Amino acid sequence: MQEKRKKIVERTIKEFMTELGAKKPAPGGGSAIALTAAIGASLLQMVSNFSLKNLDAEQEGDARSFRRDQRDQETTNKLYR
């Protein structure tokens, strides 16, 4: 009975690398570049998530600063009426 082959996306990285280095026509350069592009996209997503988190924190800081400035202005207005 013939063993059922895993789809390329179901293989471990180790299995993929072993097959990629074997003297076989497939997998080849196309699947190697597809994996490279997928890794690059994942890294871009990670950087974007950090950047968005920092942007959210910065915007929250700006909002707190704005509210603090408003309170200071209100206090000043009350003192000098």
VENSUL-V910823 format. One record per helix or strand of 3 or more residues. SS is the DSSP state (alpha for helix, beta for strand). FROM is the first residue (numbers start at 1). LEN is the number of residues. If there is no record, write none. Layout:
ss: [SS/SS]
from: [FROM/FROM]
len: [LEN/LEN]
This chain:
ss: [alpha/alpha/alpha]
from: [8/13/29]
len: [3/9/51]
